Amino acid sequence: IDTTLIGKSFPPTEGAFRGDIRAFIDPIIGHLVWAKTPLLANIYPYFSHKDNPGSVSLQYALFTSPNVVVWDKGLGYQNLFDAILDALYSSLEGAWGGSLDVVVSESGWPSAGGFATSDENARTYLSNLIRHVKKGTPKRPNKPIETYIFAMFNH
């Protein structure tokens, strides 16, 4: 899935799927729970930053914020990747899929062709992503996140 299926993503602990897709996504979640298989999701902090740079700082999107940016029910978010993934976990919990693991099937940062794109930003994002996924998220700490990098270069 992509994260546009999440209708409410802030704060992350209140994440919820859009009402108009529940009839579609609920049976899929039910099957995945039954089969004990993960949900695959594409998570791109780049688009949140590009679409709303006034509210989503580049540091928060690139894993370079020196401090917690968002506090949510005692959970501190220092990067947007965690906030998006935890909003997805919360959405799953609200759709009887709280036991599901999520595999990040795509993540990356464009190196050219748009707002905030550069080789340096792409390198920063990917390097920090690789280091970070071993740690889990605030909602699921110490649980490594299986993650696949997509579109490493786009020149």
C-alpha positions in Angstrom: 0.0 0.0 0.0 1.0 3.6 -0.1 0.4 5.9 2.8 -2.3 7.9 1.0 -4.7 5.3 2.4 -4.2 6.8 5.8 -6.8 9.5 6.3 -5.5 10.7 9.7 -1.8 10.5 10.3 -1.3 13.1 13.0 -0.7 12.5 15.8 0.7 9.1 14.9 -1.1 7.3 17.7 -4.4 8.4 16.3 -3.6 7.1 12.8 -6.6 5.8 10.9 -7.4 4.6 7.4 -9.6 6.7 5.2 -13.3 5.7 5.5 -13.7 5.3 1.7 -11.1 2.5 1.5 -12.1 0.5 4.6 -14.3 -1.9 2.5 -11.3 -2.6 0.4 -8.5 -2.7 3.0 -10.3 -4.5 5.8 -10.5 -7.9 4.0 -6.9 -7.6 3.0 -5.9 -6.9 6.6 -8.0 -9.8 7.8 -6.4 -12.2 5.3 -2.9 -11.0 6.3 -3.7 -11.5 10.0 -5.1 -15.0 9.2 -2.1 -15.9 7.1 0.4 -14.3 9.6 2.1 -12.4 6.8 3.2 -8.8 6.8 1.7 -5.8 5.1 4.0 -4.1 2.6 4.0 -0.3 2.6 5.8 2.4 0.6 6.9 5.1 3.0 8.3 8.4 1.5 8.9 11.3 3.9 10.1 13.2 0.9 6.5 13.8 -0.3 5.3 15.1 3.1 8.2 17.6 3.1 7.7 18.6 -0.5 4.0 19.1 -0.1 4.2 21.0 3.2 7.7 22.4 3.8 6.4 25.0 6.3 5.2 22.3 8.7 7.5 19.4 7.8 11.1 20.5 8.1 13.9 19.1 6.0 15.7 18.0 9.2 12.7 16.0 10.4 12.3 14.4 7.0 16.0 13.5 6.6 16.5 12.0 10.1 18.8 14.9 11.1 16.7 16.7 13.6 18.8 17.1 16.8 15.7 16.9 19.1 12.3 15.4 19.3 9.9 17.3 17.0 6.6 15.7 17.9 5.5 14.3 21.3 2.5 12.0 21.2 1.2 10.3 24.3 4.7 10.0 25.7 6.3 8.9 22.5 8.9 11.2 21.0 9.3 11.5 17.2 12.7 12.8 16.0 12.0 11.8 12.3 9.1 11.7 10.0 9.7 8.1 8.9 8.8 6.9 12.4 5.8 9.1 12.6 4.4 7.8 9.2 5.1 4.2 10.1 3.6 4.5 13.6 0.5 6.2 12.0 0.2 3.1 9.8 0.6 0.8 12.9 -2.2 2.8 14.6 -4.3 2.5 11.5 -3.9 -1.2 11.5 -4.8 -1.4 15.1 -8.0 0.4 14.4 -8.8 -2.2 11.6 -8.1 -5.3 13.7 -4.6 -5.7 12.3 -2.5 -4.7 15.3 -0.7 -8.0 15.2 0.6 -7.4 11.7 4.2 -6.6 10.9 4.9 -4.0 8.3 7.6 -4.4 5.7 8.7 -1.1 4.1 8.6 -2.2 0.5 9.9 1.2 -0.8 11.6 4.2 0.7 14.0 6.7 -0.7 14.7 10.3 -1.6 15.0 11.7 -5.1 18.4 13.0 -6.1 17.2 15.4 -8.9 14.1 16.8 -10.6 12.1 18.5 -7.8 11.9 20.5 -4.6 14.6 19.6 -2.0 16.2 17.1 -4.4 19.9 16.7 -4.4 22.6 14.1 -4.3 23.4 15.2 -0.7 19.8 15.0 0.5 19.4 11.6 -1.1 22.7 10.4 0.5 21.7 11.8 3.9 18.3 10.2 3.8 19.5 6.8 2.7 22.4 6.7 5.1 20.3 7.7 8.0 17.5 5.3 7.0 19.9 2.4 6.8 21.2 3.2 10.3 17.8 3.9 11.7 15.7 0.9 10.7 17.6 -1.4 13.1 16.1 0.5 16.0 12.4 0.3 15.4 9.9 3.1 16.0 8.7 4.8 19.2 5.5 2.6 19.0 7.5 -0.6 18.4 11.0 0.1 19.8 13.9 -2.4 19.4 12.0 -4.2 16.5 14.1 -3.9 13.3 12.1 -2.7 10.3 12.6 -4.8 7.1 13.1 -2.0 4.5 13.8 -1.8 0.8 15.4 1.2 -0.9 13.8 2.3 -4.1 15.1 4.7 -6.8 18.6 5.3 -5.3 19.6 7.4 -8.4 17.4 9.3 -10.7 19.7 11.4 -12.9 
